[in-house]
Amino acid sequence: MDHFLYRDGALFAEDVPVAEIAAAVGTPFYVYSTATLLRHFQAFDEALEEMDHLVCYAMKANSNQAVLRTLAQAGAGMDVVSEGEYRRARAAGVSGDKIVFSGVGKTDREIRVALEGGIRQFNVESEPEMEVLNAVALELGKVAPITIRVNPDVDAKTHEKIATGKSENKFGIPIARAREVYAMAAGLTGLKIVGIDVHIGSQLVDLAPFEQAYRKVAELTEQLRADGHTISRLDLGGGLGIPYERSNEAPPLPSQYGAMVQRVLGHLGCEIEIEPGRLIAGNAGLLVSEVIYVKSGEGRDFLILDAAMNDLIRPAMYEAYHEIVPVIEAAAGSEKQPYDIVGPVCETGDTFAKQRDMVPLVAGDLVAFRSAGAYGAVMASEYNSRPLIPEVMVHGDQFAVIRARPTFDEMINRDTIPEWLEAHSVP
Ligand SMILES: *Cc1c(COP(=O)(O)O)cnc(C)c1O
């Protein structure tokens, strides 16, 4: 459930009319709901309440400082994948002991920053990374807490670009080799083994692949303990999906996920960490856009919007579906008609939906893309020299711009001219 509902035919973000925000900040823009973010975080927190646990929000889904601060104040930890994310988490007030560092390509500089600033654990993904981590820790006179990310070789049954738990993916260490790699880690004095990590993919709409992976982790926990390792923490990754297409998708709820975790892993007495990103931020955000033109093509009508693939790349990149709804509901009895909904960018890939049934729309109407709070703004670019669009946060009847749209001059002046070009003027 989210807090984007119609009242008397007008779409609201909590208690603020979406059209009012559009008038204040201009389209396109992203808008996030505080209540929805908190509700999703709390759903996970409560789902795991029988076990010692920490929900570490995977901030790559949406790393705006206001989003991070909202979740951090509610008690969330953070899952980071770069120095930039680590710094963002710290800037939002998250202490190092609530930050886990994931990712296959941590550089020694990133490792240093996290070790010096404080870190809960590194989720190590390869032997070479383990050696670098050990060397940096020894040099700094620190001990790095680690889990090793194992690849359980299960099919997450999701889009191939966001599946990470099959043996052919670049992530983690094959689970069959885990005992050998843990033995290596135990011999490195700059490291302290604290647990096991697994993350099999994103937008999973079924619990079965999670359960398969977690059963393998349970078995591995007992083997590693028998080998003499201390396994006190299990990081179970993120990946629970959201209903992008509400009419025909019903992914499991956090409560069902939590019950499964308890059933499969509860007896081990480990502290549980999870790293949800999409399920916390996805349905907490809309992308709002204006219809620029309605163009009649050969046998089809196009809605040309002022938002484009550079603002929301998911449809172009993952063939993702987003519900697109009018901000002002059509009069009762309006017949729907199919539109191809596109942006202005010079690529055919700049298509949000094909033959989508919509109530009739005209130039100047506003539409909202639902489920755009995760992997939306963070993946945006300024392709076609379209300035990054603003982000807005709503809290009850208040709203605030949480990242402003850059001016055209700010965008242009980020480039610098080398001396040899400055000497000559353009004829
Ligand atoms: C992307 C990612 C997540 C979050 O995935 P969601 O599908 O957004 O929940 C969690 N952990 C790791 C290691 C990731 O790479």
The ligand as an SDF file (V2000), in Angstrom:
LIG
                    3D

 15 15  0  0  0  0  0  0  0  0999 V2000
   20.7510   -4.3070   -5.2200 C   0  0  0  0  0  0  0  0  0  0  0  0
   21.0940   -5.0040   -3.9750 C   0  0  0  0  0  0  0  0  0  0  0  0
   20.1760   -5.0660   -2.9200 C   0  0  0  0  0  0  0  0  0  0  0  0
   18.7760   -4.4870   -3.0180 C   0  0  0  0  0  0  0  0  0  0  0  0
   17.9670   -5.1550   -3.9070 O   0  0  0  0  0  0  0  0  0  0  0  0
   16.4100   -4.7790   -3.9950 P   0  0  0  0  0  0  0  0  0  0  0  0
   15.8900   -5.6520   -5.0510 O   0  0  0  0  0  0  0  0  0  0  0  0
   16.3350   -3.3390   -4.3400 O   0  0  0  0  0  0  0  0  0  0  0  0
   15.8140   -5.0750   -2.6630 O   0  0  0  0  0  0  0  0  0  0  0  0
   20.5670   -5.6650   -1.7450 C   0  0  0  0  0  0  0  0  0  0  0  0
   21.7960   -6.2020   -1.6040 N   0  0  0  0  0  0  0  0  0  0  0  0
   22.7090   -6.1830   -2.6030 C   0  0  0  0  0  0  0  0  0  0  0  0
   24.0350   -6.7950   -2.3830 C   0  0  0  0  0  0  0  0  0  0  0  0
   22.3850   -5.5880   -3.8180 C   0  0  0  0  0  0  0  0  0  0  0  0
   23.2810   -5.5750   -4.8040 O   0  0  0  0  0  0  0  0  0  0  0  0
  1  2  1  0
  2  3  1  0
  2 14  2  0
  3  4  1  0
  3 10  2  0
  4  5  1  0
  5  6  1  0
  6  7  2  0
  6  8  1  0
  6  9  1  0
 10 11  1  0
 11 12  2  0
 12 13  1  0
 12 14  1  0
 14 15  1  0
M  END
$$$$
